[in-house]
Amino acid sequence: MVLNKQVARYLDTNILVYSIDLSPKNRDKHRAALEVLRPSEKELLCLSSQVIAEFYAVVINSKSVANPLTTQEAIIRIERFLQMPNIELLSMSDEIFK
């Protein structure tokens, strides 16, 4: 019997940021980020709450990005990421501290 086990891929903040960055100077990074966010059926993309918090902090900050999002736009983007198939929000277990 063959199991169809998914391979976990842990996403970095930069992948999320570049996936919404449409600036000409980051066009290649944008395309690469979109490719990462299109996993195969055997891949599971994992996000931590830290990565989500970092994404939010970066994309609303005009010192970090050329075209910052409003807080509402950033929240909508986060919700969209979390609704994508093959995306899993990792939770921290108390077991990690034992």
C-alpha positions as CSV (number, residue, x, y, z in Angstrom):
1,M,0.0,0.0,0.0
2,V,1.4,3.4,-1.0
3,L,0.5,6.4,1.2
4,N,-0.1,9.8,-0.4
5,K,1.8,11.7,2.2
6,Q,2.2,15.5,1.8
7,V,5.5,17.1,2.0
8,A,5.5,20.2,4.4
9,R,7.0,23.4,3.0
10,Y,7.5,26.2,5.6
11,L,6.8,29.6,4.1
12,D,9.0,32.6,4.9
13,T,7.6,36.2,5.3
14,N,9.3,37.2,2.1
15,I,7.3,34.8,0.0
16,L,4.1,36.4,1.2
17,V,5.4,39.9,0.7
18,Y,6.8,39.3,-2.8
19,S,3.6,37.6,-3.8
20,I,1.7,40.9,-3.6
21,D,4.6,43.1,-4.7
22,L,3.9,44.3,-8.2
23,S,6.8,46.8,-8.4
24,P,8.9,46.5,-11.6
25,K,12.1,46.1,-9.6
26,N,10.8,42.9,-7.9
27,R,9.0,41.3,-10.9
28,D,11.2,38.2,-10.8
29,K,10.7,37.8,-7.0
30,H,7.0,38.3,-7.5
31,R,6.8,35.5,-10.1
32,A,9.0,33.2,-8.0
33,A,6.7,33.8,-4.9
34,L,3.6,33.0,-6.9
35,E,5.2,29.7,-8.1
36,V,5.9,28.7,-4.5
37,L,2.3,29.5,-3.6
38,R,1.1,27.1,-6.2
39,P,2.0,23.8,-4.6
40,S,1.5,20.4,-6.1
41,E,-1.2,18.2,-4.5
42,K,1.6,16.5,-2.5
43,E,2.8,19.7,-0.9
44,L,1.5,21.3,2.2
45,L,2.4,25.0,2.7
46,C,2.8,25.9,6.4
47,L,2.5,29.3,7.9
48,S,3.3,30.3,11.5
49,S,1.6,33.1,13.3
50,Q,5.0,34.8,13.5
51,V,5.2,34.9,9.7
52,I,1.7,36.3,9.4
53,A,2.5,39.0,12.0
54,E,5.7,39.9,10.2
55,F,3.8,40.1,6.8
56,Y,1.3,42.4,8.4
57,A,4.0,44.7,9.9
58,V,5.9,44.9,6.6
59,V,3.1,45.5,4.2
60,I,1.5,48.3,6.1
61,N,4.8,50.1,6.6
62,S,5.7,52.7,4.0
63,K,9.4,52.4,5.0
64,S,9.3,48.7,4.1
65,V,7.3,48.6,0.8
66,A,6.8,51.2,-1.9
67,N,3.0,50.8,-1.9
68,P,1.9,49.9,1.6
69,L,-1.5,48.3,2.2
70,T,-4.1,49.7,4.6
71,T,-4.6,47.7,7.7
72,Q,-7.9,46.4,6.3
73,E,-6.3,45.4,3.0
74,A,-3.5,43.6,4.9
75,I,-6.1,41.7,6.9
76,I,-8.0,40.7,3.8
77,R,-4.7,39.4,2.2
78,I,-4.0,37.3,5.3
79,E,-7.5,35.9,5.2
80,R,-7.0,35.0,1.6
81,F,-3.7,33.2,2.3
82,L,-5.3,31.2,5.0
83,Q,-8.2,30.2,2.7
84,M,-5.9,28.8,0.1
85,P,-5.9,25.1,-0.5
86,N,-2.8,23.3,0.8
87,I,-2.1,26.1,3.4
88,E,-1.9,25.2,7.0
89,L,-1.6,27.6,9.9
90,L,0.8,26.0,12.4
91,S,-0.1,26.2,16.1
92,M,2.3,26.1,18.9
93,S,1.7,23.3,21.4
94,D,2.4,23.4,25.1
95,E,4.4,20.2,24.4
96,I,7.2,22.3,22.9
97,F,8.0,23.6,26.4
98,K,8.0,20.3,28.2
